[in-house]
Amino acid sequence: MLNQSKNKNNYKIILIFVCLLLLISLLTKYYGSGDVGDYADVAKFFSGNYQAKLRTSHSIFYGLIHAPFVKLTNNFLFFKISSFLWFSLIILSLYYMSNKNKKTLLLILTSPIVWFMAPWISPIQLSSLLFLWGYYFIKKYDEKGKIKNLFYSALFLGLSWAFWDPIIYFSIFLAFCFLFNKKFSHFLLFFAALFVGSLPKLILEHFLFGFAFYSILKHLFAEISFITQGGIYFQELPSSSLLSIILTLLFIPFFSYLFFKKENFSKHKKTIIFLILSTIFIIIDAQIRLFLLIIPIIILILGNIINEKQFKIQILISLFLTILVVNPYLIQIKYEANAKEFSSFVKSLFSLELNSTFYNSLVQQDLNEIAKELPNQIFVVGNKPDDYQRVAHVYWGKEIKEFISIQDYELFLKNETRIAGKILCSASKSWNRRDICFSIELRKSINDNTDYNSIRYAISLDENLNLDNFKLIKKYKVLSVFEKKEGKWKT
């Protein structure tokens, strides 16, 4: 009876925290940073509400499963509800895995990373849930030697990979740490099951793109391109400043240093080595959101080794950081800030700007006016190659026929299809007649059926447009509309 009463109280605690988590997520107008469009726009496209072509370097699987809800609601709100669901399952999973340890429960409920990621449109939440179960089963396999647990682990990791491509790096770290001293046949079984787990994505992409490994290779080459030359647009590579690294490391529970005590390290050696490798990988790019993959695993161990005094101190530290993390989201219930999440908020603390009008709302108002004044038109959007994504992301109508990237339009004018490419060749001595070369190319879609000749108008997010044969006809609140000059039609 006593245990039942304790469990009921614990479930009440879970309910209170997750309801507060959901409330903050739904109220804030913040939807995440980085790759939000790669997932939200996919859902919008397959719901029939996206007036543009897709451009994503990530798996489309996560966006696709949200498409029915986007179609039903005509907004992205369900992404936040689903994130809340994944977090609830992570919390319950940890509670189960820890044998209903109250310390573990409170550590995850107050963890700043949970509150940091709560409003984000991202597959990381779901992938983290699946990755946690992948870890759970590979740990069981390591303890009991049962092949079925290894198979279950790889299936969960494969499915996690289906939703979020970078999970493969962490899966390799996990496999290395737990299989390096196992039979080679077990190693092969693991990667075979990993492949089986990722089959939903592979089958989907074969059906949609005619190539099962489309997003895997696109993501891989995008990463290589970005690391080696700043991406296809040759951006300056971001550097992880000392402040960025410190702000990222703040999300690791303070008492994680207990892992390096002799008795703790000896008991959890493989897991701790995995956590070290993963942490190094994360801080190289100083992306806080990636910690969601490993913090639940850290807490699973920490809940069992932390004493009562340390536990109370850790909870106080976590609550303090969580308040700081949530503050930017609370501000964005009513105001748009130039610093949208914890890291940028701290860096911009002395130059913080608040605006009562949200930029995307102004863009949406402008687009609604443009749609009324110039209905059923195709618009080139510039000046940046992917500015068309921003207007397509916020527009929820049918009056505008299509948004076209200025990059695609310029390729049409030049009668070209190549966006970017790279050729790698051997460098033989002068006496050798031949060299071997490998070529890879990113190009405009082969099956692009847009009628570029019929385009008469363009939209710019700036006051000018980098196309000579267009003239400004109207400036709206944010957007500027241009019309093609007479006598400049392509034939």
MOMO-V310005 format. One record per residue. RES is the residue in one small letter. OMEGA is omega in degrees with one decimal (none if undefined). NEAR is the number of other C-alpha atoms within 8 Angstrom. D_CENTER is the distance of its C-alpha to the mean C-alpha in Angstrom with 2 decimals. Layout:
res=RES omega=OMEGA near=NEAR d_center=D_CENTER
res=RES omega=OMEGA near=NEAR d_center=D_CENTER
//
This chain:
res=m omega=-179.7 near=4 d_center=44.23
res=l omega=178.6 near=5 d_center=42.98
res=n omega=178.2 near=6 d_center=39.82
res=q omega=179.0 near=7 d_center=39.21
res=s omega=178.0 near=8 d_center=39.61
res=k omega=-179.8 near=8 d_center=37.16
res=n omega=177.9 near=9 d_center=34.55
res=k omega=178.0 near=8 d_center=35.10
res=n omega=178.6 near=8 d_center=34.63
res=n omega=178.5 near=9 d_center=31.40
res=y omega=175.2 near=8 d_center=30.03
res=k omega=177.0 near=8 d_center=31.17
res=i omega=177.9 near=8 d_center=29.23
res=i omega=-178.1 near=9 d_center=26.06
res=l omega=-179.9 near=8 d_center=26.77
res=i omega=-177.0 near=8 d_center=27.37
res=f omega=-176.5 near=9 d_center=24.21
res=v omega=175.5 near=10 d_center=21.84
res=c omega=176.7 near=8 d_center=23.72
res=l omega=177.4 near=8 d_center=23.27
res=l omega=179.6 near=11 d_center=19.53
res=l omega=-178.1 near=12 d_center=19.42
res=l omega=179.7 near=8 d_center=21.80
res=i omega=-179.2 near=11 d_center=19.88
res=s omega=-176.9 near=10 d_center=16.61
res=l omega=-175.7 near=11 d_center=18.71
res=l omega=-178.4 near=8 d_center=20.87
res=t omega=178.1 near=14 d_center=18.56
res=k omega=177.0 near=8 d_center=17.57
res=y omega=-178.0 near=9 d_center=14.40
res=y omega=-179.9 near=9 d_center=11.27
res=g omega=-179.4 near=9 d_center=8.68
res=s omega=175.3 near=6 d_center=8.21
res=g omega=-170.1 near=4 d_center=6.83
res=d omega=-177.1 near=7 d_center=4.98
res=v omega=-178.4 near=12 d_center=6.30
res=g omega=-179.2 near=10 d_center=9.08
res=d omega=-179.7 near=13 d_center=7.77
res=y omega=-179.5 near=14 d_center=7.63
res=a omega=-177.6 near=12 d_center=10.26
res=d omega=175.6 near=12 d_center=12.51
res=v omega=178.4 near=14 d_center=12.72
res=a omega=-179.4 near=15 d_center=13.98
res=k omega=179.9 near=13 d_center=16.20
res=f omega=-177.0 near=13 d_center=17.56
res=f omega=173.0 near=10 d_center=18.60
res=s omega=179.7 near=11 d_center=20.05
res=g omega=-176.3 near=7 d_center=22.29
res=n omega=-174.6 near=12 d_center=21.28
res=y omega=-174.9 near=14 d_center=19.63
res=q omega=-179.4 near=11 d_center=22.37
res=a omega=174.9 near=11 d_center=20.88
res=k omega=179.9 near=7 d_center=19.72
res=l omega=171.5 near=7 d_center=16.18
res=r omega=-179.7 near=5 d_center=14.40
res=t omega=176.6 near=8 d_center=11.13
res=s omega=-176.5 near=9 d_center=10.52
res=h omega=177.2 near=11 d_center=8.36
res=s omega=179.3 near=13 d_center=9.95
res=i omega=-172.8 near=12 d_center=11.36
res=f omega=-177.3 near=10 d_center=12.39
res=y omega=178.4 near=11 d_center=10.08
res=g omega=-176.8 near=13 d_center=10.92
res=l omega=-177.5 near=10 d_center=14.44
res=i omega=177.5 near=8 d_center=15.26
res=h omega=-175.6 near=11 d_center=14.64
res=a omega=179.8 near=14 d_center=16.87
res=p omega=-178.4 near=9 d_center=20.13
res=f omega=175.5 near=8 d_center=19.20
res=v omega=177.4 near=15 d_center=18.12
res=k omega=-177.9 near=12 d_center=21.42
res=l omega=-172.2 near=6 d_center=23.30
res=t omega=-175.4 near=8 d_center=22.18
res=n omega=172.9 near=8 d_center=21.40
res=n omega=-176.6 near=7 d_center=18.52
res=f omega=-173.1 near=9 d_center=14.98
res=l omega=-176.9 near=9 d_center=16.49
res=f omega=175.4 near=10 d_center=16.09
res=f omega=179.3 near=9 d_center=12.32
res=k omega=178.5 near=15 d_center=13.47
res=i omega=179.7 near=10 d_center=16.28
res=s omega=176.2 near=8 d_center=14.38
res=s omega=176.1 near=15 d_center=12.19
res=f omega=178.1 near=12 d_center=15.68
res=l omega=-179.6 near=8 d_center=16.96
res=w omega=178.9 near=11 d_center=14.57
res=f omega=178.2 near=12 d_center=15.46
res=s omega=179.6 near=9 d_center=19.06
res=l omega=174.7 near=9 d_center=19.09
res=i omega=179.9 near=12 d_center=17.74
res=i omega=179.7 near=11 d_center=20.56
res=l omega=179.0 near=8 d_center=23.12
res=s omega=178.9 near=8 d_center=22.25
res=l omega=178.5 near=12 d_center=22.85
res=y omega=178.3 near=13 d_center=25.98
res=y omega=-176.6 near=8 d_center=27.20
res=m omega=-178.5 near=9 d_center=26.46
res=s omega=-176.2 near=10 d_center=28.26
res=n omega=176.5 near=6 d_center=31.24
res=k omega=177.1 near=10 d_center=30.67
res=n omega=-177.0 near=10 d_center=30.75
res=k omega=178.0 near=8 d_center=30.73
res=k omega=178.3 near=9 d_center=29.65
res=t omega=-179.6 near=16 d_center=26.49
res=l omega=-177.4 near=12 d_center=25.88
res=l omega=177.8 near=9 d_center=26.41
res=l omega=179.6 near=13 d_center=24.40
res=i omega=-179.8 near=11 d_center=21.18
res=l omega=-179.2 near=10 d_center=22.07
res=t omega=-177.7 near=11 d_center=22.55
res=s omega=-178.6 near=13 d_center=19.73
res=p omega=-177.3 near=12 d_center=18.03
res=i omega=178.5 near=12 d_center=14.56
res=v omega=-177.7 near=12 d_center=14.87
res=w omega=177.1 near=11 d_center=15.94
res=f omega=-174.6 near=13 d_center=13.45
res=m omega=-172.7 near=10 d_center=10.43
res=a omega=-176.4 near=13 d_center=12.71
res=p omega=-170.5 near=14 d_center=12.19
res=w omega=164.9 near=12 d_center=8.42
res=i omega=-175.7 near=12 d_center=7.26
res=s omega=175.1 near=10 d_center=4.41
res=p omega=-176.5 near=10 d_center=5.91
res=i omega=-179.4 near=11 d_center=6.10
res=q omega=179.4 near=12 d_center=9.21
res=l omega=179.2 near=11 d_center=10.82
res=s omega=178.7 near=15 d_center=10.24
res=s omega=176.5 near=13 d_center=11.73
res=l omega=-179.9 near=12 d_center=14.55
res=l omega=178.9 near=12 d_center=15.36
res=f omega=177.8 near=12 d_center=15.18
res=l omega=178.4 near=12 d_center=17.55
res=w omega=173.8 near=10 d_center=19.96
res=g omega=176.7 near=14 d_center=19.77
res=y omega=-177.6 near=10 d_center=20.89
res=y omega=-176.9 near=10 d_center=23.48
res=f omega=178.4 near=12 d_center=25.13
res=i omega=174.6 near=12 d_center=25.23
res=k omega=177.2 near=9 d_center=26.86
res=k omega=177.6 near=11 d_center=29.32
res=y omega=-178.5 near=13 d_center=30.02
res=d omega=-177.5 near=8 d_center=30.76
res=e omega=-172.1 near=6 d_center=33.10
res=k omega=176.7 near=6 d_center=34.91
res=g omega=-178.9 near=7 d_center=34.55
res=k omega=-177.0 near=8 d_center=33.92
res=i omega=-177.3 near=8 d_center=32.30
res=k omega=178.5 near=7 d_center=30.91
res=n omega=175.7 near=11 d_center=28.62
res=l omega=178.8 near=12 d_center=27.27
res=f omega=178.3 near=11 d_center=26.76
res=y omega=180.0 near=11 d_center=24.93
res=s omega=-178.3 near=14 d_center=22.65
res=a omega=176.6 near=14 d_center=21.71
res=l omega=178.5 near=15 d_center=21.27
res=f omega=179.9 near=14 d_center=18.72
res=l omega=177.5 near=15 d_center=16.85
res=g omega=177.9 near=14 d_center=17.15
res=l omega=175.1 near=15 d_center=15.84
res=s omega=177.8 near=15 d_center=12.82
res=w omega=179.7 near=13 d_center=12.38
res=a omega=-178.6 near=15 d_center=12.92
res=f omega=-174.2 near=14 d_center=9.75
res=w omega=-172.2 near=13 d_center=7.42
res=d omega=-176.9 near=11 d_center=9.36
res=p omega=-179.6 near=7 d_center=9.34
res=i omega=-177.3 near=11 d_center=10.98
res=i omega=179.2 near=8 d_center=14.09
res=y omega=-179.6 near=7 d_center=14.78
res=f omega=177.0 near=9 d_center=15.07
res=s omega=177.7 near=9 d_center=17.03
res=i omega=176.3 near=8 d_center=19.38
res=f omega=-178.1 near=11 d_center=19.98
res=l omega=179.6 near=10 d_center=20.78
res=a omega=179.4 near=10 d_center=23.06
res=f omega=-175.4 near=8 d_center=24.79
res=c omega=-174.3 near=11 d_center=25.61
res=f omega=-175.5 near=12 d_center=26.92
res=l omega=-174.3 near=10 d_center=28.50
res=f omega=-179.3 near=7 d_center=30.09
res=n omega=-179.1 near=5 d_center=33.43
res=k omega=177.6 near=8 d_center=33.32
res=k omega=-179.2 near=7 d_center=34.96
res=f omega=179.1 near=6 d_center=33.51
res=s omega=177.2 near=6 d_center=33.71
res=h omega=177.4 near=10 d_center=31.29
res=f omega=179.1 near=11 d_center=28.86
res=l omega=178.3 near=8 d_center=29.24
res=l omega=-179.8 near=9 d_center=28.91
res=f omega=-176.5 near=11 d_center=25.60
res=f omega=173.8 near=9 d_center=24.04
res=a omega=178.4 near=8 d_center=25.85
res=a omega=175.8 near=13 d_center=24.41
res=l omega=177.3 near=14 d_center=20.88
res=f omega=179.1 near=10 d_center=21.54
res=v omega=179.6 near=9 d_center=22.94
res=g omega=-178.9 near=14 d_center=19.92
res=s omega=-176.6 near=14 d_center=17.71
res=l omega=179.2 near=10 d_center=20.45
res=p omega=178.5 near=9 d_center=18.97
res=k omega=-177.2 near=12 d_center=16.32
res=l omega=179.1 near=11 d_center=19.05
res=i omega=179.0 near=9 d_center=21.55
res=l omega=-176.4 near=10 d_center=19.40
res=e omega=173.2 near=14 d_center=18.65
res=h omega=180.0 near=12 d_center=22.31
res=f omega=-174.7 near=9 d_center=23.35
res=l omega=-172.9 near=7 d_center=21.21
res=f omega=-177.3 near=8 d_center=21.32
res=g omega=-179.2 near=7 d_center=24.35
res=f omega=-171.9 near=9 d_center=22.57
res=a omega=-175.4 near=12 d_center=20.86
res=f omega=-175.2 near=9 d_center=18.94
res=y omega=-174.2 near=10 d_center=17.66
res=s omega=178.8 near=11 d_center=13.86
res=i omega=-178.9 near=10 d_center=14.62
res=l omega=179.8 near=8 d_center=17.03
res=k omega=178.0 near=10 d_center=15.24
res=h omega=-178.6 near=11 d_center=12.24
res=l omega=-178.7 near=8 d_center=14.99
res=f omega=175.3 near=8 d_center=17.15
res=a omega=178.5 near=10 d_center=14.57
res=e omega=179.5 near=9 d_center=14.01
res=i omega=-179.8 near=8 d_center=17.82
res=s omega=-178.0 near=11 d_center=18.51
res=f omega=-178.6 near=12 d_center=16.45
res=i omega=-172.9 near=9 d_center=18.05
res=t omega=-176.1 near=7 d_center=21.49
res=q omega=175.8 near=9 d_center=21.89
res=g omega=179.3 near=12 d_center=19.06
res=g omega=-176.6 near=12 d_center=17.59
res=i omega=177.4 near=9 d_center=19.63
res=y omega=175.7 near=5 d_center=20.36
res=f omega=177.5 near=8 d_center=21.57
res=q omega=173.2 near=8 d_center=19.72
res=e omega=-177.2 near=5 d_center=20.96
res=l omega=178.8 near=7 d_center=18.86
res=p omega=177.9 near=4 d_center=17.53
res=s omega=179.3 near=5 d_center=19.51
res=s omega=-179.6 near=10 d_center=18.70
res=s omega=178.1 near=6 d_center=21.60
res=l omega=179.5 near=6 d_center=23.47
res=l omega=179.1 near=6 d_center=22.45
res=s omega=-179.9 near=10 d_center=18.68
res=i omega=179.2 near=11 d_center=19.40
res=i omega=-179.9 near=8 d_center=21.65
res=l omega=178.2 near=9 d_center=19.27
res=t omega=-177.5 near=12 d_center=16.66
res=l omega=178.1 near=8 d_center=19.49
res=l omega=-175.8 near=8 d_center=20.68
res=f omega=175.0 near=11 d_center=18.14
res=i omega=178.6 near=8 d_center=19.97
res=p omega=-174.4 near=12 d_center=22.93
res=f omega=-174.9 near=8 d_center=26.04
res=f omega=173.3 near=9 d_center=28.21
res=s omega=178.3 near=9 d_center=26.07
res=y omega=177.4 near=7 d_center=28.83
res=l omega=179.0 near=9 d_center=30.97
res=f omega=-173.6 near=10 d_center=29.30
res=f omega=168.2 near=7 d_center=31.47
res=k omega=-171.7 near=8 d_center=34.70
res=k omega=-175.6 near=6 d_center=36.73
res=e omega=179.8 near=6 d_center=36.92
res=n omega=-179.3 near=12 d_center=33.23
res=f omega=-179.9 near=11 d_center=32.11
res=s omega=-177.0 near=7 d_center=34.67
res=k omega=-174.1 near=6 d_center=33.53
res=h omega=-171.6 near=9 d_center=29.77
res=k omega=-175.5 near=9 d_center=29.97
res=k omega=178.7 near=8 d_center=27.57
res=t omega=-177.3 near=8 d_center=24.82
res=i omega=176.7 near=10 d_center=25.40
res=i omega=175.5 near=9 d_center=25.32
res=f omega=-179.2 near=11 d_center=21.96
res=l omega=178.4 near=10 d_center=20.69
res=i omega=179.1 near=8 d_center=22.30
res=l omega=-178.8 near=9 d_center=20.77
res=s omega=-180.0 near=11 d_center=17.22
res=t omega=177.0 near=9 d_center=17.94
res=i omega=179.3 near=8 d_center=19.34
res=f omega=-176.9 near=8 d_center=16.36
res=i omega=-174.6 near=12 d_center=14.06
res=i omega=174.7 near=12 d_center=16.64
res=i omega=179.1 near=7 d_center=17.21
res=d omega=177.6 near=8 d_center=14.12
res=a omega=176.4 near=10 d_center=14.45
res=q omega=-176.2 near=9 d_center=10.87
res=i omega=-172.8 near=10 d_center=11.66
res=r omega=-178.3 near=9 d_center=8.49
res=l omega=-179.9 near=9 d_center=9.22
res=f omega=178.1 near=13 d_center=12.55
res=l omega=179.4 near=14 d_center=11.65
res=l omega=-172.0 near=12 d_center=12.32
res=i omega=-180.0 near=11 d_center=15.77
res=i omega=177.2 near=11 d_center=17.06
res=p omega=179.0 near=12 d_center=18.18
res=i omega=176.6 near=9 d_center=20.10
res=i omega=-178.2 near=11 d_center=21.62
res=i omega=179.1 near=12 d_center=22.73
res=l omega=178.2 near=12 d_center=24.18
res=i omega=-175.0 near=8 d_center=26.49
res=l omega=-179.0 near=12 d_center=27.10
res=g omega=-177.9 near=12 d_center=28.37
res=n omega=-174.4 near=9 d_center=31.18
res=i omega=-176.9 near=8 d_center=32.35
res=i omega=177.9 near=10 d_center=32.19
res=n omega=-172.2 near=6 d_center=35.52
res=e omega=-179.6 near=6 d_center=36.21
res=k omega=178.7 near=6 d_center=36.58
res=q omega=179.0 near=9 d_center=33.43
res=f omega=-179.3 near=10 d_center=31.56
res=k omega=178.3 near=8 d_center=32.80
res=i omega=-180.0 near=8 d_center=31.94
res=q omega=179.1 near=12 d_center=28.36
res=i omega=179.2 near=11 d_center=27.97
res=l omega=177.6 near=8 d_center=29.38
res=i omega=-178.5 near=9 d_center=27.06
res=s omega=179.5 near=13 d_center=23.98
res=l omega=178.1 near=11 d_center=25.33
res=f omega=178.9 near=8 d_center=26.00
res=l omega=179.6 near=9 d_center=22.51
res=t omega=176.9 near=13 d_center=21.03
res=i omega=177.8 near=8 d_center=23.33
res=l omega=-178.4 near=9 d_center=22.15
res=v omega=-175.9 near=13 d_center=18.45
res=v omega=-174.1 near=11 d_center=19.27
res=n omega=177.1 near=8 d_center=21.68
res=p omega=179.2 near=14 d_center=19.43
res=y omega=178.0 near=14 d_center=18.12
res=l omega=177.1 near=11 d_center=21.79
res=i omega=-175.5 near=11 d_center=22.82
res=q omega=167.6 near=13 d_center=20.43
res=i omega=-175.9 near=9 d_center=22.19
res=k omega=-175.0 near=8 d_center=24.97
res=y omega=171.1 near=11 d_center=24.13
res=e omega=-178.4 near=13 d_center=21.56
res=a omega=176.0 near=12 d_center=21.14
res=n omega=173.5 near=7 d_center=20.57
res=a omega=-165.2 near=11 d_center=18.66
res=k omega=178.6 near=12 d_center=15.92
res=e omega=-168.0 near=10 d_center=14.69
res=f omega=-174.6 near=12 d_center=16.68
res=s omega=-179.9 near=9 d_center=16.51
res=s omega=178.8 near=9 d_center=17.33
res=f omega=178.9 near=12 d_center=19.71
res=v omega=-178.7 near=7 d_center=21.71
res=k omega=-176.6 near=7 d_center=21.93
res=s omega=-172.7 near=9 d_center=23.13
res=l omega=-177.3 near=7 d_center=25.31
res=f omega=175.5 near=5 d_center=28.49
res=s omega=-176.9 near=5 d_center=27.29
res=l omega=178.2 near=10 d_center=25.46
res=e omega=179.0 near=7 d_center=25.90
res=l omega=-179.9 near=8 d_center=25.78
res=n omega=-178.1 near=8 d_center=26.33
res=s omega=177.9 near=7 d_center=27.46
res=t omega=-178.8 near=8 d_center=26.22
res=f omega=-175.9 near=9 d_center=22.56
res=y omega=-178.7 near=7 d_center=21.87
res=n omega=176.9 near=7 d_center=20.07
res=s omega=177.6 near=8 d_center=23.10
res=l omega=177.8 near=11 d_center=25.42
res=v omega=-179.6 near=13 d_center=23.67
res=q omega=177.3 near=11 d_center=23.93
res=q omega=178.2 near=8 d_center=27.59
res=d omega=-178.6 near=12 d_center=28.33
res=l omega=177.0 near=10 d_center=26.93
res=n omega=177.2 near=10 d_center=29.01
res=e omega=179.8 near=8 d_center=32.06
res=i omega=-179.9 near=9 d_center=31.48
res=a omega=178.4 near=11 d_center=31.16
res=k omega=-175.2 near=8 d_center=34.50
res=e omega=-178.6 near=6 d_center=36.28
res=l omega=-174.7 near=8 d_center=35.01
res=p omega=172.9 near=10 d_center=34.15
res=n omega=179.2 near=8 d_center=33.04
res=q omega=170.6 near=12 d_center=32.23
res=i omega=-178.3 near=13 d_center=29.75
res=f omega=166.5 near=12 d_center=28.33
res=v omega=-179.1 near=14 d_center=27.26
res=v omega=179.4 near=14 d_center=24.61
res=g omega=14.4 near=17 d_center=24.52
res=n omega=179.5 near=11 d_center=24.96
res=k omega=-176.5 near=7 d_center=21.67
res=p omega=-175.6 near=9 d_center=20.62
res=d omega=176.0 near=8 d_center=17.45
res=d omega=179.5 near=12 d_center=19.08
res=y omega=178.7 near=15 d_center=19.82
res=q omega=-176.2 near=9 d_center=16.23
res=r omega=-179.5 near=8 d_center=16.67
res=v omega=177.7 near=12 d_center=19.92
res=a omega=-179.6 near=11 d_center=18.93
res=h omega=-174.0 near=10 d_center=16.02
res=v omega=-176.6 near=9 d_center=18.59
res=y omega=-178.9 near=10 d_center=21.60
res=w omega=-180.0 near=7 d_center=22.68
res=g omega=179.8 near=7 d_center=25.96
res=k omega=-174.3 near=7 d_center=27.89
res=e omega=174.7 near=9 d_center=30.43
res=i omega=-173.4 near=13 d_center=28.47
res=k omega=-178.6 near=10 d_center=28.63
res=e omega=170.9 near=9 d_center=25.78
res=f omega=-176.7 near=15 d_center=23.81
res=i omega=175.5 near=13 d_center=24.18
res=s omega=176.8 near=13 d_center=22.56
res=i omega=177.8 near=13 d_center=25.31
res=q omega=178.2 near=8 d_center=24.46
res=d omega=-179.9 near=9 d_center=25.39
res=y omega=178.2 near=11 d_center=28.48
res=e omega=175.8 near=8 d_center=29.62
res=l omega=176.5 near=11 d_center=29.32
res=f omega=-179.8 near=10 d_center=31.48
res=l omega=-179.6 near=8 d_center=34.02
res=k omega=-176.1 near=6 d_center=34.30
res=n omega=179.5 near=6 d_center=34.41
res=e omega=177.5 near=7 d_center=31.65
res=t omega=-173.7 near=9 d_center=28.52
res=r omega=175.7 near=10 d_center=27.13
res=i omega=178.9 near=8 d_center=24.05
res=a omega=179.3 near=8 d_center=23.83
res=g omega=179.9 near=9 d_center=25.33
res=k omega=176.0 near=7 d_center=26.67
res=i omega=177.0 near=8 d_center=29.90
res=l omega=-176.7 near=7 d_center=30.74
res=c omega=169.8 near=8 d_center=34.44
res=s omega=-179.1 near=7 d_center=36.88
res=a omega=-175.7 near=5 d_center=39.52
res=s omega=173.9 near=8 d_center=42.84
res=k omega=-174.4 near=5 d_center=46.16
res=s omega=-177.4 near=5 d_center=48.37
res=w omega=-179.8 near=5 d_center=50.55
res=n omega=-173.5 near=7 d_center=47.79
res=r omega=-172.2 near=5 d_center=47.60
res=r omega=169.4 near=5 d_center=43.99
res=d omega=175.8 near=9 d_center=40.43
res=i omega=-179.3 near=6 d_center=37.46
res=c omega=173.8 near=8 d_center=34.35
res=f omega=-177.4 near=7 d_center=30.85
res=s omega=172.7 near=8 d_center=29.05
res=i omega=-172.6 near=7 d_center=25.49
res=e omega=170.8 near=9 d_center=24.71
res=l omega=-174.0 near=8 d_center=22.03
res=r omega=175.2 near=8 d_center=23.98
res=k omega=-175.6 near=9 d_center=24.16
res=s omega=177.9 near=6 d_center=24.26
res=i omega=-175.7 near=4 d_center=27.64
res=n omega=177.6 near=4 d_center=27.99
res=d omega=-177.4 near=6 d_center=27.32
res=n omega=178.3 near=4 d_center=29.99
res=t omega=177.7 near=4 d_center=29.55
res=d omega=-176.7 near=6 d_center=32.99
res=y omega=180.0 near=7 d_center=32.49
res=n omega=-176.7 near=7 d_center=36.25
res=s omega=-176.9 near=6 d_center=36.15
res=i omega=-179.4 near=10 d_center=33.68
res=r omega=-172.2 near=9 d_center=35.59
res=y omega=177.7 near=13 d_center=33.09
res=a omega=176.3 near=13 d_center=30.16
res=i omega=176.6 near=12 d_center=27.87
res=s omega=174.0 near=14 d_center=26.86
res=l omega=175.1 near=11 d_center=24.65
res=d omega=177.8 near=10 d_center=27.33
res=e omega=177.4 near=8 d_center=31.07
res=n omega=177.9 near=7 d_center=31.78
res=l omega=-176.9 near=11 d_center=30.73
res=n omega=172.7 near=6 d_center=30.85
res=l omega=-173.4 near=5 d_center=32.93
res=d omega=-172.0 near=5 d_center=36.69
res=n omega=176.3 near=7 d_center=37.88
res=f omega=178.0 near=12 d_center=36.31
res=k omega=180.0 near=8 d_center=37.83
res=l omega=176.6 near=10 d_center=36.54
res=i omega=178.0 near=8 d_center=37.90
res=k omega=175.1 near=7 d_center=36.14
res=k omega=178.1 near=10 d_center=33.98
res=y omega=-177.8 near=8 d_center=32.08
res=k omega=-179.3 near=7 d_center=30.48
res=v omega=-174.1 near=10 d_center=27.47
res=l omega=173.7 near=13 d_center=27.68
res=s omega=-179.5 near=15 d_center=30.56
res=v omega=-178.3 near=13 d_center=32.01
res=f omega=178.7 near=14 d_center=33.99
res=e omega=179.2 near=11 d_center=36.50
res=k omega=-178.6 near=12 d_center=37.63
res=k omega=176.2 near=9 d_center=41.06
res=e omega=177.2 near=5 d_center=44.07
res=g omega=-178.3 near=4 d_center=45.29
res=k omega=-177.6 near=7 d_center=41.91
res=w omega=177.3 near=8 d_center=40.95
res=k omega=-179.5 near=5 d_center=39.98
res=t omega=none near=3 d_center=42.29
//
